[in-house]
Amino acid sequence: MAKSQQPAILVFADQIYPGCSAFVNDVKVPVMEADTLFKAVAIPAGISTVVFQYRPTSFTIGLIISCLVAICYFLISLKNLILISFFKNSYKP
């Protein structure tokens, strides 16, 4: 929550990284750079709710790759189990 008598810039003393986004009163607003290190957003006069989110693209890409690898591992394991059971049943010494 932020309270301001007039439109202002709210500076959040946290490092700015790619993937940062901000919402003021549930409306997405651009995140500005303050003093080349911190995050800042413009807020209107009155009481405002400010929410910062950090969702890096690298995490999303890593999650997708990890899921694809897990699916491939599962499918290869399933194929090997089917082949083992097939050859085990068909082999007669």
N, C-alpha and C positions, 0 to 999 in steps of 0.2 A: 504494500500500500504506500502510496506517495501522495502528499498533500502540497498543493502549490496555489498561491494567490493569483498567479498569472501563468501563461504557457512557459515552460522551462525545459531545461535539459537535465535529465537525471543521469548521474555518473555512477556506475557500479564498479567498485574497486576490485575487479576480477579481470584476469587476462582475457583479451579477445582472441578467439581462434576461429578458423574457418569452420562453418557448421553451426555457429551461434545464431540464434534467432530470438526475437522478442515479441511479446504481445502486450499491448496496453489496452485495458478494458476489453479484452478478448478480440482485439483487432491486431493483425500482424503488422509490425512497423519495422523499418530498417534499423539495424544496429550500427551505430556510428563508433568511430574510434576516438577516444579521448586521451590526450597526452601520449599518443602512439602506443599505449599499453592497455588502457582500460576500455570497458564497454560504456556506451551512452545511448540513451533514447530520448526522444522528444515526448514530453507529456503535456496534456492540456491543463488549463486552470481547474482547480477543484481537487477532489479525491480520485485517484486513479489506482487501478490494480495493475501491477507490472509483473510479468512472468518472463524469465529468461530460460531458453532451452538450448541444450547442446546436443546436436545430432550430427556427428561427423559422417561424411560420405564414406570415409575409409572403413568405418564400423559396419555400415550397411553392405558394402562390397564384400568385406570379410565374412559377414554372416551368410550372404548368398553363396559364396564359394564354399564355406564350411558345410552348409546344407547340401550342396551338390555333391561334395566329396562323400558325405555320410550316405546319401542315396546311392551313389555308385558303389561304395563299399558294401552296402546291404544287398544290392543286386548281384554283385560278383559273388558274395558269400552264398546267396540263395542259389545261384547257378551252379556253384561248386557242390553244394549239398545235393542238388538234384542229380548232377553227374555221378557223384560218389554212390548215391543210392541206386542209380540205374545200373552202373557197372558192378556193384556189389551183388545185386539180384541176378544179373545176367551171367556172371562168371561162375562156371561149373567145372571144377578140376576133374 
